[in-house]
Amino acid sequence: MLRYDLHLRFIAVCLSALAGFVDALGFIELGGFFVSFMSGNSTRVGVGLENAGESLHWAIAAGLISSFVSGVVTGTIAGRLLHRRRHTVLLLLVATMLALAGTLHALEFGFATVAAMAFAMGVENTVFERNGEVSIGLTYMTGTLVKLGQHIAAAFMGGSRTAWLSYFGLWSGLVGGAFAGALLYPHMGLNALWLAVAGALLLAAGTRRFWFG
């Protein structure tokens, strides 16, 4: 996170907010499953398997995980083939998949809708990549909170007094996006996905501006 300039950190925070927004919509729609937070779904797989004969919750969680991982695979391959313009194209792919999810919802395709949402979030996580590894996790905050705590500790011990703010901003972006999604869901349902599509397109334009000048 700290290796990027302020403009790109801002884009990362916005992408985290987008993930929180989409995840909140999916969470409410599915009644407790996630489209971007796969640690939660992994726990649900484990717990659901214990009672697999009476519940298909584990299968729902596993399906979302599979869709998310497929998005990561697709985004990683596309990014490595595209090189210089990878960031903009990946975010256009995110926008496309969210638009597909919105269309599937309008056609009442049920699980396919949230699967497309999870796929989009998998792609989003490949936007910030260095040396073949994800450098900023946009849809999961455990690592971010660990780094937040470490940099707060470093500030108390004579280190940078401001480094922790970047991680706090990333976490706040996710929480703020989730709040917005929860606020709009009662009024718009999954039709709010079209706002996420617009946001992804704006961010695609932003990456083109700040990565390529």
N, CA, C and O of each residue as an XYZ file, in Angstrom:
852
protein
N       0.836     -1.207      0.000
C       0.000      0.000      0.000
C       0.869      1.254      0.000
O       0.635      2.171     -0.787
N       1.864      1.298      0.874
C       2.685      2.500      1.020
C       3.611      2.726     -0.164
O       4.160      3.817     -0.319
N       3.793      1.710     -1.001
C       4.674      1.855     -2.164
C       3.999      2.603     -3.307
O       4.659      2.975     -4.278
N       2.691      2.827     -3.203
C       1.964      3.526     -4.248
C       1.808      5.002     -3.880
O       1.792      5.362     -2.703
N       1.690      5.866     -4.927
C       1.510      7.290     -4.643
C       0.077      7.545     -4.148
O      -0.765      6.647     -4.155
N      -0.174      8.768     -3.725
C      -1.451      9.096     -3.095
C      -2.634      8.901     -4.031
O      -3.708      8.484     -3.597
N      -2.443      9.199     -5.313
C      -3.537      9.024     -6.249
C      -3.970      7.562     -6.324
O      -5.164      7.262     -6.313
N      -3.000      6.658     -6.399
C      -3.325      5.243     -6.508
C      -3.836      4.677     -5.186
O      -4.642      3.746     -5.179
N      -3.375      5.229     -4.080
C      -3.944      4.817     -2.788
C      -5.414      5.216     -2.716
O      -6.245      4.477     -2.189
N      -5.717      6.382     -3.247
C      -7.116      6.829     -3.266
C      -7.958      5.892     -4.118
O      -9.075      5.547     -3.734
N      -7.440      5.475     -5.267
C      -8.154      4.527     -6.122
C      -8.359      3.212     -5.384
O      -9.419      2.595     -5.490
N      -7.329      2.776     -4.623
C      -7.463      1.540     -3.848
C      -8.586      1.663     -2.820
O      -9.366      0.727     -2.643
N      -8.674      2.800     -2.148
C      -9.744      3.019     -1.164
C     -11.104      2.986     -1.860
O     -12.058      2.410     -1.337
N     -11.191      3.602     -3.033
C     -12.455      3.598     -3.779
C     -12.831      2.181     -4.215
O     -14.002      1.804     -4.175
N     -11.841      1.405     -4.628
C     -12.111      0.015     -5.011
C     -12.550     -0.806     -3.812
O     -13.410     -1.679     -3.934
N     -11.969     -0.532     -2.664
C     -12.399     -1.207     -1.441
C     -13.839     -0.833     -1.106
O     -14.617     -1.683     -0.671
N     -14.194      0.427     -1.305
C     -15.571      0.864     -1.078
C     -16.518      0.173     -2.046
O     -17.622     -0.219     -1.666
N     -16.091      0.021     -3.294
C     -16.901     -0.692     -4.274
C     -17.139     -2.132     -3.826
O     -18.251     -2.649     -3.931
N     -16.085     -2.772     -3.326
C     -16.209     -4.150     -2.849
C     -17.164     -4.235     -1.661
O     -17.994     -5.141     -1.595
N     -17.049     -3.297     -0.727
C     -17.949     -3.288      0.413
C     -19.394     -3.098     -0.004
O     -20.296     -3.729      0.546
N     -19.610     -2.225     -0.980
C     -20.954     -1.954     -1.489
C     -21.565     -3.214     -2.093
O     -22.689     -3.591     -1.763
N     -20.812     -3.859     -2.982
C     -21.303     -5.069     -3.646
C     -21.488     -6.197     -2.641
O     -22.459     -6.949     -2.715
N     -20.556     -6.313     -1.704
C     -20.643     -7.388     -0.718
C     -21.879     -7.221      0.166
O     -22.548     -8.201      0.492
N     -22.182     -5.986      0.553
C     -23.370     -5.741      1.379
C     -24.638     -6.129      0.633
O     -25.544     -6.726      1.213
N     -24.706     -5.790     -0.658
C     -25.877     -6.167     -1.454
C     -26.036     -7.685     -1.495
O     -27.132     -8.213     -1.302
N     -24.916     -8.381     -1.750
C     -24.970     -9.832     -1.810
C     -25.290    -10.457     -0.469
O     -26.054    -11.419     -0.389
N     -24.704     -9.909      0.587
C     -24.912    -10.442      1.936
C     -26.380    -10.372      2.338
O     -26.935    -11.333      2.872
N     -26.999     -9.232      2.077
C     -28.406     -9.072      2.443
C     -29.292     -9.947      1.551
O     -30.221    -10.596      2.030
N     -28.994     -9.956      0.255
C     -29.782    -10.752     -0.684
C     -29.752    -12.238     -0.327
O     -30.771    -12.923     -0.410
N     -28.569    -12.731      0.074
C     -28.396    -14.155      0.352
C     -28.656    -14.514      1.810
O     -28.666    -15.694      2.164
N     -28.862    -13.531      2.642
C     -29.146    -13.815      4.038
C     -27.957    -14.350      4.815
O     -28.104    -15.247      5.645
N     -26.768    -13.798      4.546
C     -25.614    -14.175      5.359
C     -24.461    -14.814      4.623
O     -23.556    -15.357      5.258
N     -24.465    -14.767      3.292
C     -23.323    -15.228      2.508
C     -22.649    -14.009      1.870
O     -23.248    -12.940      1.756
N     -21.405    -14.192      1.462
C     -20.611    -13.069      0.959
C     -20.264    -13.267     -0.512
O     -20.126    -14.397     -0.981
N     -20.126    -12.154     -1.237
C     -19.659    -12.233     -2.619
C     -18.233    -11.716     -2.772
O     -17.649    -11.826     -3.850
N     -17.665    -11.152     -1.705
C     -16.268    -10.711     -1.792
C     -15.415    -11.217     -0.631
O     -14.196    -11.314     -0.769
N     -16.024    -11.539      0.504
C     -15.283    -11.956      1.703
C     -15.301    -13.483      1.788
O     -16.211    -14.076      2.368
N     -14.284    -14.104      1.202
C     -14.301    -15.562      1.081
C     -13.886    -16.283      2.357
O     -14.121    -17.485      2.479
N     -13.277    -15.587      3.307
C     -12.981    -16.225      4.597
C     -14.288    -16.602      5.294
O     -14.413    -17.690      5.857
N     -15.260    -15.686      5.249
C     -16.554    -15.961      5.858
C     -17.249    -17.131      5.184
O     -17.827    -17.986      5.854
N     -17.192    -17.170      3.851
C     -17.812    -18.278      3.130
C     -17.092    -19.599      3.413
O     -17.725    -20.653      3.470
N     -15.776    -19.541      3.588
C     -15.019    -20.761      3.885
C     -15.442    -21.344      5.228
O     -15.570    -22.559      5.377
N     -15.658    -20.461      6.206
C     -16.163    -20.928      7.504
C     -17.537    -21.564      7.344
O     -17.836    -22.579      7.973
N     -18.370    -20.965      6.499
C     -19.712    -21.503      6.292
C     -19.670    -22.865      5.600
O     -20.525    -23.714      5.853
N     -18.688    -23.078      4.733
C     -18.526    -24.400      4.126
C     -18.226    -25.434      5.204
O     -18.855    -26.491      5.260
N     -17.254    -25.112      6.062
C     -16.866    -26.046      7.113
C     -18.001    -26.354      8.069
O     -18.253    -27.514      8.396
N     -18.687    -25.308      8.516
C     -19.797    -25.499      9.438
C     -20.948    -26.231      8.751
O     -21.583    -27.099      9.351
N     -21.216    -25.879      7.493
C     -22.311    -26.498      6.762
C     -22.086    -27.973      6.488
O     -23.036    -28.756      6.473
N     -20.836    -28.357      6.271
C     -20.546    -29.766      5.998
C     -20.895    -30.648      7.186
O     -21.243    -31.817      7.018
N     -20.804    -30.089      8.379
C     -21.125    -30.872      9.580
C     -22.603    -31.269      9.582
O     -22.996    -32.263     10.193
N     -23.412    -30.465      8.880
C     -24.846    -30.721      8.843
C     -25.328    -30.814      7.398
O     -26.428    -30.381      7.055
N     -24.464    -31.396      6.563
C     -24.709    -31.372      5.118
C     -25.996    -32.055      4.717
O     -26.585    -31.701      3.695
N     -26.450    -33.025      5.493
C     -27.660    -33.739      5.132
C     -28.918    -32.921      5.270
O     -29.941    -33.258      4.674
N     -28.867    -31.847      6.045
C     -30.056    -31.055      6.305
C     -29.986    -29.645      5.721
O     -30.957    -28.893      5.801
N     -28.867    -29.289      5.146
C     -28.708    -27.921      4.659
C     -27.808    -27.881      3.437
O     -26.838    -28.632      3.336
N     -28.142    -27.003      2.520
C     -27.309    -26.792      1.339
C     -26.483    -25.518      1.471
O     -25.935    -25.031      0.482
N     -26.390    -24.977      2.674
C     -25.640    -23.740      2.870
C     -24.178    -23.900      2.456
O     -23.583    -22.982      1.892
N     -23.611    -25.057      2.736
C     -22.213    -25.285      2.360
C     -22.042    -25.219      0.848
O     -21.018    -24.744      0.358
N     -23.042    -25.693      0.105
C     -22.961    -25.690     -1.352
C     -23.059    -24.269     -1.900
O     -22.376    -23.928     -2.866
N     -23.903    -23.441     -1.291
C     -23.998    -22.039     -1.704
C     -22.658    -21.342     -1.485
O     -22.154    -20.648     -2.368
N     -22.087    -21.538     -0.288
C     -20.795    -20.918      0.023
C     -19.709    -21.427     -0.914
O     -18.888    -20.645     -1.395
N     -19.698    -22.724     -1.177
C     -18.683    -23.299     -2.064
C     -18.835    -22.770     -3.484
O     -17.842    -22.525     -4.170
N     -20.085    -22.594     -3.925
C     -20.306    -22.043     -5.259
C     -19.800    -20.619     -5.389
O     -19.237    -20.246     -6.419
N     -19.998    -19.828     -4.352
C     -19.497    -18.449     -4.361
C     -17.974    -18.418     -4.356
O     -17.363    -17.600     -5.043
N     -17.364    -19.307     -3.582
C     -15.902    -19.384     -3.550
C     -15.363    -19.765     -4.922
O     -14.383    -19.184     -5.388
N     -15.995    -20.731     -5.565
C     -15.561    -21.157     -6.898
C     -15.662    -20.014     -7.903
O     -14.772    -19.833     -8.734
N     -16.738    -19.250     -7.826
C     -16.908    -18.110     -8.735
C     -15.847    -17.051     -8.482
O     -15.288    -16.484     -9.420
N     -15.572    -16.787     -7.204
C     -14.557    -15.795     -6.844
C     -13.181    -16.209     -7.358
O     -12.470    -15.411     -7.968
N     -12.816    -17.466     -7.105
C     -11.506    -17.951     -7.554
C     -11.412    -17.925     -9.081
O     -10.357    -17.614     -9.634
N     -12.508    -18.250     -9.758
C     -12.513    -18.174    -11.222
C     -12.249    -16.747    -11.690
O     -11.554    -16.529    -12.683
N     -12.810    -15.773    -10.966
C     -12.543    -14.376    -11.292
C     -11.086    -14.009    -11.090
O     -10.509    -13.279    -11.896
N     -10.483    -14.517    -10.010
C      -9.064    -14.260     -9.760
C      -8.206    -14.857    -10.876
O      -7.287    -14.211    -11.379
N      -8.519    -16.096    -11.257
C      -7.770    -16.761    -12.330
C      -7.886    -15.972    -13.621
O      -6.884    -15.714    -14.287
N      -9.109    -15.588    -13.978
C      -9.332    -14.833    -15.214
C      -8.621    -13.487    -15.177
O      -7.971    -13.099    -16.148
N      -8.741    -12.773    -14.064
C      -8.085    -11.476    -13.940
C      -6.575    -11.580    -13.994
O      -5.915    -10.743    -14.610
N      -6.022    -12.598    -13.357
C      -4.567    -12.781    -13.353
C      -4.055    -13.069    -14.751
O      -3.074    -12.466    -15.186
N      -4.705    -13.981    -15.464
C      -4.274    -14.314    -16.827
C      -4.417    -13.108    -17.739
O      -3.509    -12.795    -18.508
N      -5.562    -12.429    -17.655
C      -5.784    -11.251    -18.497
C      -4.752    -10.169    -18.201
O      -4.221     -9.541    -19.117
N      -4.472     -9.956    -16.921
C      -3.508     -8.931    -16.532
C      -2.111     -9.218    -17.052
O      -1.408     -8.305    -17.487
N      -1.705    -10.475    -17.012
C      -0.355    -10.816    -17.469
C      -0.234    -10.781    -18.985
O       0.858    -10.592    -19.521
N      -1.338    -10.960    -19.665
C      -1.318    -10.855    -21.125
C      -1.358     -9.410    -21.594
O      -0.802     -9.071    -22.639
N      -2.019     -8.559    -20.816
C      -2.243     -7.176    -21.242
C      -1.105     -6.240    -20.866
O      -0.874     -5.243    -21.549
N      -0.393     -6.547    -19.790
C       0.745     -5.744    -19.324
C       0.345     -4.292    -19.040
O      -0.294     -4.015    -18.025
N       0.716     -3.366    -19.930
C       0.630     -1.940    -19.625
C      -0.796     -1.468    -19.342
O      -1.003     -0.666    -18.431
N      -1.762     -1.936    -20.086
C      -3.129     -1.443    -19.921
C      -3.974     -2.365    -19.049
O      -5.203     -2.299    -19.079
N      -3.333     -3.203    -18.293
C      -4.040     -4.226    -17.530
C      -5.037     -3.648    -16.525
O      -6.138     -4.177    -16.374
N      -4.659     -2.562    -15.834
C      -5.503     -2.047    -14.758
C      -6.841     -1.533    -15.282
O      -7.895     -1.818    -14.714
N      -6.783     -0.778    -16.364
C      -8.012     -0.241    -16.939
C      -8.896     -1.366    -17.476
O     -10.105     -1.379    -17.245
N      -8.285     -2.303    -18.190
C      -9.065     -3.390    -18.779
C      -9.671     -4.279    -17.695
O     -10.807     -4.732    -17.833
N      -8.928     -4.531    -16.625
C      -9.462     -5.356    -15.543
C     -10.675     -4.698    -14.901
O     -11.649     -5.376    -14.574
N     -10.623     -3.391    -14.720
C     -11.770     -2.706    -14.123
C     -12.946     -2.639    -15.097
O     -14.101     -2.633    -14.673
N     -12.663     -2.590    -16.379
C     -13.746     -2.697    -17.356
C     -14.383     -4.086    -17.293
O     -15.592     -4.236    -17.472
N     -13.554     -5.096    -17.036
C     -14.088     -6.448    -16.867
C     -14.944     -6.538    -15.608
O     -15.993     -7.183    -15.610
N     -14.494     -5.888    -14.532
C     -15.308     -5.835    -13.309
C     -16.658     -5.192    -13.612
O     -17.700     -5.716    -13.220
N     -16.640     -4.064    -14.304
C     -17.884     -3.371    -14.656
C     -18.780     -4.263    -15.509
O     -19.996     -4.297    -15.315
N     -18.177     -4.984    -16.453
C     -18.941     -5.871    -17.333
C     -19.621     -6.985    -16.544
O     -20.788     -7.297    -16.778
N     -18.880     -7.585    -15.603
C     -19.443     -8.681    -14.820
C     -20.546     -8.178    -13.873
O     -21.535     -8.873    -13.642
N     -20.369     -6.986    -13.337
C     -21.423     -6.415    -12.492
C     -22.660     -6.080    -13.321
O     -23.788     -6.238    -12.857
N     -22.439     -5.618    -14.549
C     -23.570     -5.362    -15.444
C     -24.268     -6.674    -15.797
O     -25.494     -6.728    -15.885
N     -23.482     -7.725    -15.999
C     -24.074     -9.035    -16.252
C     -24.905     -9.481    -15.053
O     -25.996    -10.029    -15.211
N     -24.372     -9.238    -13.841
C     -25.115     -9.596    -12.633
C     -26.432     -8.830    -12.566
O     -27.471     -9.402    -12.235
N     -26.388     -7.530    -12.882
C     -27.606     -6.732    -12.884
C     -28.619     -7.241    -13.899
O     -29.820     -7.256    -13.632
N     -28.132     -7.657    -15.061
C     -29.014     -8.194    -16.104
C     -29.611     -9.531    -15.683
O     -30.801     -9.779    -15.880
N     -28.781    -10.387    -15.103
C     -29.266    -11.688    -14.631
C     -30.323    -11.519    -13.541
O     -31.288    -12.280    -13.468
N     -30.119    -10.505    -12.695
C     -31.116    -10.227    -11.658
C     -32.441     -9.814    -12.287
O     -33.505    -10.262    -11.859
N     -32.374     -8.957    -13.305
C     -33.599     -8.517    -13.970
C     -34.328     -9.694    -14.620
O     -35.555     -9.704    -14.713
N     -33.555    -10.678    -15.064
C     -34.137    -11.864    -15.704
C     -34.486    -12.948    -14.687
O     -34.949    -14.029    -15.050
N     -34.259    -12.643    -13.406
C     -34.589    -13.557    -12.301
C     -33.844    -14.881    -12.397
O     -34.442    -15.952    -12.290
N     -32.530    -14.797    -12.600
C     -31.710    -15.990    -12.691
C     -31.135    -16.448    -11.349
O     -30.381    -17.420    -11.293
N     -31.486    -15.759    -10.287
C     -31.154    -16.236     -8.949
C     -29.678    -16.340     -8.661
O     -28.964    -15.337     -8.661
N     -29.212    -17.573     -8.411
C     -27.833    -17.759     -7.965
C     -26.814    -17.272     -8.992
O     -25.729    -16.823     -8.621
N     -27.152    -17.357    -10.280
C     -26.224    -16.876    -11.311
C     -25.893    -15.403    -11.097
O     -24.790    -14.959    -11.417
N     -26.840    -14.652    -10.561
C     -26.619    -13.225    -10.296
C     -25.490    -13.031     -9.284
O     -24.544    -12.286     -9.539
N     -25.593    -13.699     -8.146
C     -24.585    -13.510     -7.105
C     -23.267    -14.185     -7.487
O     -22.203    -13.765     -7.032
N     -23.329    -15.222     -8.317
C     -22.095    -15.842     -8.806
C     -21.325    -14.856     -9.678
O     -20.100    -14.776     -9.596
N     -22.042    -14.108    -10.509
C     -21.386    -13.090    -11.338
C     -20.808    -11.977    -10.473
O     -19.749    -11.436    -10.792
N     -21.488    -11.627     -9.384
C     -20.971    -10.633     -8.451
C     -19.662    -11.118     -7.819
O     -18.697    -10.360     -7.723
N     -19.635    -12.388     -7.389
C     -18.428    -12.945     -6.784
C     -17.286    -13.002     -7.796
O     -16.136    -12.733     -7.450
N     -17.598    -13.351     -9.039
C     -16.592    -13.379    -10.105
C     -15.977    -11.991    -10.277
O     -14.759    -11.851    -10.393
N     -16.834    -10.968    -10.292
C     -16.355     -9.585    -10.445
C     -15.417     -9.199     -9.312
O     -14.405     -8.538     -9.544
N     -15.743     -9.605     -8.092
C     -14.894     -9.279     -6.955
C     -13.561    -10.029     -7.013
O     -12.539     -9.517     -6.557
N     -13.573    -11.226     -7.566
C     -12.319    -11.940     -7.775
C     -11.413    -11.211     -8.752
O     -10.210    -11.084     -8.525
N     -12.004    -10.731     -9.843
C     -11.234     -9.949    -10.817
C     -10.673     -8.689    -10.171
O      -9.516     -8.333    -10.395
N     -11.495     -8.014     -9.369
C     -11.056     -6.756     -8.745
C      -9.790     -6.950     -7.915
O      -8.935     -6.067     -7.862
N      -9.677     -8.091     -7.278
C      -8.519     -8.330     -6.422
C      -7.208     -8.493     -7.179
O      -6.143     -8.537     -6.563
N      -7.269     -8.582     -8.493
C      -6.038     -8.712     -9.282
C      -5.545     -7.375     -9.835
O      -4.523     -7.322    -10.519
N      -6.272     -6.297     -9.537
C      -5.894     -4.990    -10.090
C      -4.536     -4.536     -9.557
O      -3.684     -4.086    -10.323
N      -4.335     -4.654     -8.239
C      -3.054     -4.258     -7.626
C      -2.195     -5.512     -7.460
O      -2.348     -6.263     -6.498
N      -1.306     -5.717     -8.398
C      -0.437     -6.894     -8.378
C       0.991     -6.483     -8.702
O       1.226     -5.692     -9.615
N       1.944     -7.024     -7.950
C       3.366     -6.789     -8.218
C       4.126     -8.100     -8.080
O       3.957     -8.847     -7.116
N       4.966     -8.354     -9.070
C       5.793     -9.563     -9.062
C       4.968    -10.838     -8.896
O       5.375    -11.775     -8.208
N       3.803    -10.850     -9.539
C       2.977    -12.038     -9.526
C       2.160    -12.240     -8.264
O       1.505    -13.272     -8.120
N       2.181    -11.271     -7.334
C       1.437    -11.401     -6.079
C       0.546    -10.174     -5.882
O       0.896     -9.064     -6.282
N      -0.615    -10.399     -5.254
C      -1.508     -9.280     -4.928
C      -0.822     -8.383     -3.907
O      -0.397     -8.855     -2.852
N      -0.712     -7.094     -4.211
C      -0.023     -6.168     -3.314
C      -0.980     -5.404     -2.399
O      -0.570     -4.915     -1.346
N      -2.248     -5.298     -2.792
C      -3.268     -4.684     -1.945
C      -4.519     -5.549     -2.017
O      -5.115     -5.698     -3.083
N      -4.916     -6.117     -0.888
C      -6.159     -6.876     -0.837
C      -7.329     -5.912     -0.715
O      -7.418     -5.163      0.259
N      -8.220     -5.924     -1.688
C      -9.279     -4.921     -1.755
C     -10.590     -5.372     -1.129
O     -11.428     -4.536     -0.791
N     -10.785     -6.674     -0.969
C     -12.077     -7.155     -0.493
C     -11.984     -7.898      0.836
O     -12.996     -8.390      1.334
N     -10.802     -7.986      1.411
C     -10.639     -8.655      2.707
C      -9.706     -7.803      3.561
O      -8.694     -7.301      3.072
N     -10.040     -7.644      4.812
C      -9.394     -6.637      5.634
C      -8.553     -7.185      6.783
O      -7.967     -6.397      7.525
N      -8.472     -8.486      6.959
C      -7.687     -9.002      8.081
C      -6.234     -8.555      7.991
O      -5.683     -8.034      8.960
N      -5.615     -8.755      6.837
C      -4.229     -8.339      6.658
C      -4.061     -6.841      6.789
O      -3.068     -6.363      7.336
N      -5.047     -6.093      6.279
C      -4.994     -4.635      6.381
C      -5.042     -4.191      7.834
O      -4.310     -3.283      8.229
N      -5.897     -4.820      8.633
C      -5.991     -4.454     10.045
C      -4.728     -4.841     10.809
O      -4.330     -4.143     11.742
N      -4.096     -5.949     10.422
C      -2.819     -6.317     11.035
C      -1.774     -5.239     10.759
O      -1.052     -4.819     11.662
N      -1.699     -4.795      9.500
C      -0.733     -3.756      9.139
C      -1.086     -2.428      9.806
O      -0.199     -1.670     10.200
N      -2.369     -2.152      9.930
C      -2.796     -0.947     10.654
C      -2.259     -0.982     12.075
O      -1.674     -0.007     12.546
N      -2.456     -2.097     12.756
C      -1.957     -2.221     14.121
C      -0.447     -2.121     14.212
O       0.082     -1.497     15.131
N       0.251     -2.732     13.262
C       1.715     -2.680     13.262
C       2.229     -1.261     13.080
O       3.191     -0.856     13.732
N       1.586     -0.501     12.188
C       2.057      0.868     11.943
C       1.661      1.807     13.078
O       2.362      2.786     13.333
N       0.548      1.529     13.767
C       0.231      2.308     14.970
C       1.297      2.052     16.028
O       1.763      2.982     16.686
N       1.682      0.784     16.190
C       2.738      0.444     17.146
C       4.045      1.121     16.773
O       4.762      1.629     17.635
N       4.355      1.124     15.456
C       5.590      1.761     14.993
C       5.579      3.259     15.284
O       6.613      3.834     15.624
N       4.405      3.897     15.152
C       4.299      5.328     15.438
C       4.597      5.612     16.903
O       5.212      6.630     17.219
N       4.169      4.725     17.806
C       4.450      4.889     19.232
C       5.933      4.708     19.544
O       6.432      5.202     20.555
N       6.628      3.991     18.659
C       8.031      3.656     18.913
C       8.999      4.488     18.076
O      10.161      4.119     17.912
N       8.519      5.605     17.552
C       9.395      6.522     16.841
C       9.355      6.415     15.340
O      10.097      7.124     14.659
N       8.515      5.553     14.795
C       8.390      5.424     13.351
C       7.475      6.483     12.763
O       7.131      7.468     13.417
N       7.091      6.261     11.519
C       6.208      7.208     10.841
C       4.911      7.388     11.620
O       4.315      6.417     12.086
N       4.487      8.626     11.754
C       3.248      8.921     12.468
C       2.024      8.873     11.572
O       0.896      8.961     12.056
N       2.237      8.735     10.276
C       1.105      8.794      9.347
C       0.918      7.522      8.512
O      -0.099      7.394      7.830
N       1.858      6.590      8.544
C       1.771      5.412      7.677
C       0.496      4.613      7.915
O      -0.055      4.030      6.981
N       0.026      4.582      9.156
C      -1.170      3.799      9.492
C      -2.426      4.334      8.822
O      -3.405      3.606      8.659
N      -2.399      5.615      8.431
C      -3.600      6.232      7.862
C      -4.018      5.571      6.546
O      -5.209      5.485      6.248
N      -3.048      5.106      5.760
C      -3.388      4.461      4.488
C      -4.194      3.193      4.715
O      -5.152      2.920      3.992
N      -3.803      2.418      5.722
C      -4.519      1.166      6.011
C      -5.875      1.448      6.648
O      -6.853      0.743      6.397
N      -5.917      2.485      7.473
C      -7.205      2.879      8.054
C      -8.151      3.340      6.953
O      -9.346      3.048      6.994
N      -7.617      4.058      5.970
C      -8.434      4.519      4.858
C      -8.989      3.362      4.045
O     -10.147      3.387      3.625
N      -8.154      2.338      3.822
C      -8.600      1.181      3.053
C      -9.735      0.457      3.778
O     -10.739      0.086      3.171
N      -9.558      0.262      5.092
C     -10.602     -0.373      5.898
C     -11.871      0.475      5.920
O     -12.978     -0.047      5.791
N     -11.702      1.770      6.082
C     -12.848      2.678      6.126
C     -13.606      2.665      4.806
O     -14.831      2.784      4.785
N     -12.875      2.520      3.707
C     -13.518      2.442      2.401
C     -14.459      1.257      2.323
O     -15.591      1.387      1.858
N     -13.996      0.098      2.777
C     -14.836     -1.098      2.751
C     -16.072     -0.920      3.633
O     -17.185     -1.245      3.222
N     -15.870     -0.401      4.845
C     -16.985     -0.205      5.768
C     -17.970      0.824      5.210
O     -19.184      0.632      5.281
N     -17.444      1.903      4.661
C     -18.314      2.931      4.092
C     -19.117      2.413      2.913
O     -20.301      2.719      2.773
N     -18.459      1.618      2.056
C     -19.171      1.037      0.924
C     -20.257      0.084      1.376
O     -21.356      0.076      0.822
N     -19.946     -0.727      2.393
C     -20.942     -1.660      2.925
C     -22.125     -0.907      3.524
O     -23.273     -1.320      3.363
N     -21.847      0.195      4.212
C     -22.921      1.012      4.784
C     -23.829      1.546      3.682
O     -25.053      1.523      3.806
N     -23.213      2.027      2.602
C     -24.007      2.554      1.487
C     -24.857      1.460      0.857
O     -26.021      1.683      0.524
N     -24.271      0.272      0.694
C     -25.025     -0.835      0.123
C     -26.202     -1.225      1.003
O     -27.310     -1.445      0.511
N     -25.957     -1.309      2.312
C     -27.033     -1.654      3.244
C     -28.113     -0.579      3.262
O     -29.293     -0.886      3.433
N     -27.716      0.674      3.088
C     -28.667      1.787      3.092
C     -29.576      1.744      1.858
O     -30.766      2.049      1.945
N     -29.008      1.367      0.717
C     -29.765      1.409     -0.530
C     -30.557      0.137     -0.805
O     -31.564      0.170     -1.512
N     -30.104     -0.986     -0.246
C     -30.752     -2.253     -0.573
C     -32.263     -2.247     -0.312
O     -33.018     -2.721     -1.161
N     -32.730     -1.730      0.827
C     -34.187     -1.757      1.057
C     -34.986     -0.995      0.006
O     -36.169     -1.274     -0.189
N     -34.362     -0.044     -0.668
C     -35.053      0.783     -1.652
C     -34.856      0.299     -3.085
O     -35.729      0.484     -3.932
N     -33.706     -0.322     -3.356
C     -33.367     -0.686     -4.724
C     -33.118     -2.174     -4.922
O     -33.167     -2.664     -6.050
N     -32.854     -2.894     -3.848
C     -32.486     -4.295     -4.002
C     -31.218     -4.432     -4.820
O     -30.324     -3.591     -4.731
N     -31.134     -5.483     -5.614
C     -29.940     -5.679     -6.442
C     -29.904     -4.768     -7.663
O     -28.936     -4.796     -8.423
N     -30.940     -3.966     -7.861
C     -30.865     -2.941     -8.907
C     -29.773     -1.920     -8.590
O     -29.308     -1.208     -9.481
N     -29.363     -1.850     -7.315
C     -28.265     -0.962     -6.924
C     -26.949     -1.383     -7.563
O     -25.978     -0.627     -7.535
N     -26.906     -2.589     -8.142
C     -25.694     -3.020     -8.849
C     -25.332     -2.074     -9.983
O     -24.160     -1.938    -10.336
N     -26.336     -1.421    -10.553
C     -26.028     -0.503    -11.665
C     -25.243      0.712    -11.182
O     -24.495      1.310    -11.955
N     -25.403      1.079     -9.923
C     -24.550      2.130     -9.349
C     -23.113      1.631     -9.231
O     -22.166      2.386     -9.452
N     -22.956      0.347     -8.881
C     -21.616     -0.237     -8.800
C     -20.968     -0.291    -10.181
O     -19.762     -0.081    -10.315
N     -21.768     -0.572    -11.202
C     -21.245     -0.570    -12.575
C     -20.701      0.810    -12.921
O     -19.602      0.931    -13.462
N     -21.466      1.843    -12.610
C     -21.022      3.214    -12.886
C     -19.746      3.529    -12.126
O     -18.834      4.155    -12.665
N     -19.681      3.089    -10.857
C     -18.480      3.324    -10.066
C     -17.265      2.635    -10.658
O     -16.184      3.222    -10.705
N     -17.427      1.395    -11.112
C     -16.309      0.662    -11.704
C     -15.825      1.340    -12.990
O     -14.624      1.383    -13.259
N     -16.752      1.863    -13.770
C     -16.362      2.563    -15.004
C     -15.595      3.843    -14.688
O     -14.616      4.162    -15.362
N     -16.034      4.576    -13.670
C     -15.316      5.786    -13.270
C     -13.907      5.438    -12.784
O     -12.951      6.152    -13.085
N     -13.782      4.354    -12.043
C     -12.472      3.943    -11.548
C     -11.583      3.449    -12.681
O     -10.366      3.635    -12.638
N     -12.172      2.828    -13.685
C     -11.396      2.431    -14.857
C     -10.790      3.657    -15.534
O      -9.634      3.640    -15.959
N     -11.587      4.719    -15.627
C     -11.079      5.972    -16.200
C      -9.983      6.555    -15.318
O      -9.004      7.113    -15.814
N     -10.159      6.419    -13.993
C      -9.146      6.929    -13.069
C      -7.832      6.190    -13.179
O      -6.772      6.813    -13.124
N      -7.873      4.872    -13.334
C      -6.619      4.120    -13.460
C      -5.905      4.489    -14.746
O      -4.676      4.554    -14.781
N      -6.660      4.728    -15.794
C      -6.038      5.127    -17.061
C      -5.320      6.463    -16.894
O      -4.246      6.673    -17.457
N      -5.914      7.351    -16.127
C      -5.314      8.680    -15.926
C      -4.057      8.603    -15.081
O      -3.046      9.213    -15.431
N      -4.096      7.859    -13.964
C      -2.998      7.931    -13.028
C      -1.918      6.864    -13.235
O      -0.784      7.039    -12.790
N      -2.264      5.764    -13.906
C      -1.222      4.788    -14.209
C      -0.509      5.141    -15.504
O       0.684      4.876    -15.650
N      -1.243      5.746    -16.459
C      -0.655      5.968    -17.755
C      -0.398      7.434    -18.078
O       0.279      7.748    -19.057
N      -0.950      8.356    -17.234
C      -0.717      9.771    -17.455
C      -1.538     10.349    -18.590
O      -1.435     11.540    -18.882
